[in-house]
């Protein structure tokens, strides 16, 4: 059974920090491109950060310097450490696994809510 399960979302004050986790099952995790997306209320889902199997990392411009994506292939787990959180970061955060030819080619988690508010 293929699944991605996110956890770690919470309500935090502006300036606070959170660390999200995504545990993958049923895929060859180390071979997959792993990404974090987020979707704010009324907005389109947006790429936040991406980590390839070769550990090439990209970030959304607005989170550079504040968020850090990492992966532990031995644990089939993806992380997103978020610092200096702002209300604009409020969204449901989704974990995604993608590969150009392995099956499945795309897997999504159910998301975890991050709310930044005073």
C-alpha positions as a Markdown table, in Angstrom:
| # | Residue | x | y | z |
|---|---|---|---|---|
| 1 | Unk | 0.0 | 0.0 | 0.0 |
| 2 | Unk | 1.4 | 3.4 | -1.0 |
| 3 | Unk | 1.0 | 6.3 | 1.3 |
| 4 | Unk | 2.5 | 9.5 | 2.5 |
| 5 | Unk | 1.6 | 10.7 | 6.0 |
| 6 | Unk | 2.4 | 14.2 | 7.1 |
| 7 | Unk | 2.6 | 15.3 | 10.7 |
| 8 | Unk | 3.8 | 18.2 | 12.7 |
| 9 | Unk | 1.4 | 21.0 | 11.8 |
| 10 | Unk | 0.2 | 23.2 | 14.6 |
| 11 | Unk | -0.9 | 26.6 | 15.6 |
| 12 | Unk | 2.1 | 28.9 | 16.3 |
| 13 | Unk | 2.7 | 32.6 | 16.9 |
| 14 | Unk | 4.5 | 34.7 | 14.3 |
| 15 | Unk | 8.2 | 34.2 | 14.6 |
| 16 | Unk | 7.8 | 30.7 | 15.8 |
| 17 | Unk | 9.0 | 27.4 | 14.4 |
| 18 | Unk | 7.7 | 24.0 | 13.4 |
| 19 | Unk | 9.2 | 20.9 | 11.9 |
| 20 | Unk | 7.0 | 18.8 | 9.6 |
| 21 | Unk | 7.5 | 15.2 | 8.8 |
| 22 | Unk | 6.3 | 13.0 | 6.0 |
| 23 | Unk | 6.6 | 9.2 | 6.3 |
| 24 | Unk | 6.4 | 7.3 | 3.0 |
| 25 | Unk | 5.3 | 3.7 | 2.6 |
| 26 | Unk | 5.2 | 1.5 | -0.5 |
| 27 | Unk | 7.7 | 3.4 | -2.7 |
| 28 | Unk | 11.4 | 3.3 | -3.3 |
| 29 | Unk | 11.8 | 6.4 | -1.3 |
| 30 | Unk | 15.4 | 7.1 | -2.0 |
| 31 | Unk | 14.8 | 7.2 | -5.8 |
| 32 | Unk | 11.9 | 9.7 | -5.6 |
| 33 | Unk | 11.8 | 13.4 | -5.9 |
| 34 | Unk | 10.3 | 14.6 | -2.7 |
| 35 | Unk | 8.5 | 17.9 | -2.3 |
| 36 | Unk | 6.6 | 20.0 | 0.1 |
| 37 | Unk | 3.6 | 22.0 | -1.3 |
| 38 | Unk | 1.2 | 24.2 | 0.5 |
| 39 | Unk | -2.3 | 25.5 | -0.1 |
| 40 | Unk | -3.6 | 28.6 | 1.7 |
| 41 | Unk | -7.3 | 29.2 | 1.9 |
| 42 | Unk | -8.7 | 30.2 | -1.4 |
| 43 | Unk | -5.3 | 29.8 | -3.1 |
| 44 | Unk | -3.8 | 27.4 | -5.5 |
| 45 | Unk | -1.4 | 24.7 | -4.3 |
| 46 | Unk | 2.1 | 26.1 | -4.4 |
| 47 | Unk | 5.5 | 24.4 | -4.4 |
| 48 | Unk | 7.5 | 25.2 | -1.2 |
| 49 | Unk | 10.6 | 23.1 | -1.4 |
| 50 | Unk | 11.9 | 20.1 | -3.4 |
| 51 | Unk | 14.6 | 17.5 | -2.8 |
| 52 | Unk | 15.7 | 15.2 | -5.5 |
| 53 | Unk | 17.2 | 11.8 | -5.0 |
| 54 | Unk | 20.6 | 13.4 | -5.6 |
| 55 | Unk | 19.8 | 15.9 | -2.8 |
| 56 | Unk | 19.5 | 18.8 | -5.2 |
| 57 | Unk | 17.3 | 21.3 | -3.3 |
| 58 | Unk | 15.1 | 24.1 | -4.4 |
| 59 | Unk | 12.9 | 26.5 | -2.5 |
| 60 | Unk | 10.1 | 28.9 | -3.1 |
| 61 | Unk | 11.7 | 32.4 | -3.0 |
| 62 | Unk | 9.6 | 33.6 | -0.1 |
| 63 | Unk | 10.8 | 30.8 | 2.2 |
| 64 | Unk | 14.5 | 30.8 | 1.4 |
| 65 | Unk | 16.6 | 31.3 | 4.5 |
| 66 | Unk | 13.6 | 30.3 | 6.7 |
| 67 | Unk | 12.7 | 26.8 | 5.7 |
| 68 | Unk | 14.9 | 23.8 | 5.3 |
| 69 | Unk | 14.0 | 20.6 | 3.5 |
| 70 | Unk | 15.8 | 17.4 | 4.3 |
| 71 | Unk | 15.3 | 13.7 | 4.0 |
| 72 | Unk | 16.3 | 10.5 | 5.8 |
| 73 | Unk | 16.2 | 7.8 | 3.2 |
| 74 | Unk | 16.9 | 5.1 | 5.8 |
| 75 | Unk | 13.7 | 6.1 | 7.5 |
| 76 | Unk | 11.7 | 6.9 | 4.4 |
| 77 | Unk | 11.0 | 10.3 | 5.9 |
| 78 | Unk | 11.0 | 13.8 | 4.5 |
| 79 | Unk | 11.2 | 16.9 | 6.8 |
| 80 | Unk | 10.5 | 20.5 | 6.5 |
| 81 | Unk | 12.0 | 22.7 | 9.2 |
| 82 | Unk | 10.2 | 26.1 | 9.3 |
| 83 | Unk | 11.6 | 29.1 | 11.2 |
| 84 | Unk | 10.5 | 32.7 | 11.5 |
| 85 | Unk | 7.0 | 31.7 | 10.5 |
| 86 | Unk | 4.7 | 34.5 | 9.4 |
| 87 | Unk | 0.9 | 34.6 | 8.9 |
| 88 | Unk | 1.4 | 34.3 | 5.2 |
| 89 | Unk | 2.8 | 30.8 | 5.8 |
| 90 | Unk | -0.6 | 29.6 | 7.0 |
| 91 | Unk | -1.7 | 26.8 | 4.8 |
| 92 | Unk | -2.2 | 23.1 | 4.6 |
| 93 | Unk | 1.2 | 21.6 | 3.8 |
| 94 | Unk | 1.4 | 18.5 | 1.6 |
| 95 | Unk | 4.1 | 16.0 | 1.0 |
| 96 | Unk | 4.5 | 14.8 | -2.6 |
| 97 | Unk | 6.6 | 12.0 | -4.1 |
| 98 | Unk | 7.3 | 12.0 | -7.8 |
| 99 | Unk | 9.3 | 10.0 | -10.3 |
| 100 | Unk | 9.5 | 10.2 | -14.1 |
| 101 | Unk | 9.1 | 6.5 | -14.8 |
| 102 | Unk | 8.7 | 4.5 | -11.6 |
| 103 | Unk | 5.2 | 3.5 | -10.6 |
| 104 | Unk | 3.5 | 5.2 | -9.0 |
| 105 | Unk | 4.7 | 8.4 | -10.7 |
| 106 | Unk | 3.0 | 10.7 | -8.2 |
| 107 | Unk | 1.9 | 10.3 | -4.6 |
| 108 | Unk | 0.3 | 12.9 | -2.3 |
| 109 | Unk | -0.3 | 12.9 | 1.3 |
| 110 | Unk | -3.5 | 14.3 | 3.0 |
| 111 | Unk | -1.8 | 17.4 | 4.4 |
| 112 | Unk | -1.1 | 18.9 | 7.8 |
| 113 | Unk | -2.4 | 22.3 | 8.9 |
| 114 | Unk | 0.0 | 25.0 | 9.8 |
| 115 | Unk | -1.6 | 28.1 | 11.3 |
| 116 | Unk | 0.5 | 31.2 | 12.1 |
| 117 | Unk | -1.4 | 33.6 | 14.2 |
| 118 | Unk | -1.1 | 35.7 | 17.4 |
